Amino acid sequence: MLEKEVTGAEVVNEVYYLDGYAYLASQLSGICIVDVDPVSTASVVTTVDTPDRAEDVYVLNGYAYVADEDEGLQIIDVDPPG
């Protein structure tokens, strides 16, 4: 059952969840940060475009580490997420 649909990122390759936020690696939008707590009011907090296509994302200590296809590793400050 679909609980909530949130638009804002297209062609999502990976999702990383941390502390109520979903970090989406999107080929077309870079990374998209979604506040998913609570799910019923989930909404996009911000997007950060990357030079190429975001393939994967990992978040640690306020930074998103993004595998960005031919542009390599992008390190993005996401603290606070918005």
C-alpha positions in Angstrom: 0.0 0.0 0.0 1.4 3.4 -1.0 1.6 5.6 2.1 2.8 8.8 0.5 4.2 9.9 -2.9 6.8 12.7 -2.9 7.9 14.2 -6.2 11.1 16.2 -6.8 13.7 13.7 -7.9 13.7 11.8 -11.2 15.5 8.5 -12.0 16.5 7.7 -8.4 19.3 5.3 -8.2 19.8 4.9 -4.5 18.2 6.0 -1.2 20.0 6.5 2.1 17.9 7.0 5.3 19.3 8.7 8.4 17.5 10.4 11.3 14.1 11.0 9.6 15.6 12.1 6.3 15.8 10.1 3.0 18.8 11.1 0.8 18.1 10.3 -2.8 20.8 10.0 -5.5 19.1 11.1 -8.7 20.5 11.0 -12.2 18.8 14.2 -13.1 18.7 16.2 -9.9 21.9 15.4 -8.0 20.8 14.6 -4.4 17.3 15.3 -3.1 16.8 15.4 0.7 13.3 14.4 1.9 11.9 14.8 5.4 10.1 11.5 5.9 9.2 11.8 9.6 6.3 11.4 9.8 5.7 9.7 6.5 2.2 11.2 6.2 3.7 14.7 5.7 6.9 13.7 3.8 8.2 16.5 1.7 11.3 17.6 -0.2 13.6 19.8 2.0 16.2 20.7 -0.6 18.0 19.4 -3.7 21.6 19.9 -4.5 22.7 19.5 -8.1 25.9 17.7 -8.9 28.1 18.1 -12.0 27.1 14.7 -13.5 24.6 11.9 -12.6 24.4 11.0 -8.9 24.6 7.2 -8.7 24.9 6.5 -5.0 24.9 8.5 -1.7 26.1 7.9 1.8 25.7 10.3 4.7 28.0 10.6 7.7 28.7 13.4 10.2 26.7 16.0 8.3 28.2 15.3 4.9 26.7 13.5 1.9 29.3 11.5 -0.1 28.0 11.2 -3.6 29.3 8.9 -6.4 28.7 11.2 -9.4 29.4 9.1 -12.5 32.3 10.6 -14.5 32.9 13.4 -12.0 33.9 11.1 -9.2 33.2 11.7 -5.5 31.3 14.9 -4.5 31.2 15.8 -0.8 28.3 18.0 0.1 27.6 19.6 3.5 24.1 18.6 4.5 24.1 19.7 8.1 21.4 20.7 8.8 19.6 18.9 6.0 17.7 21.9 4.8 
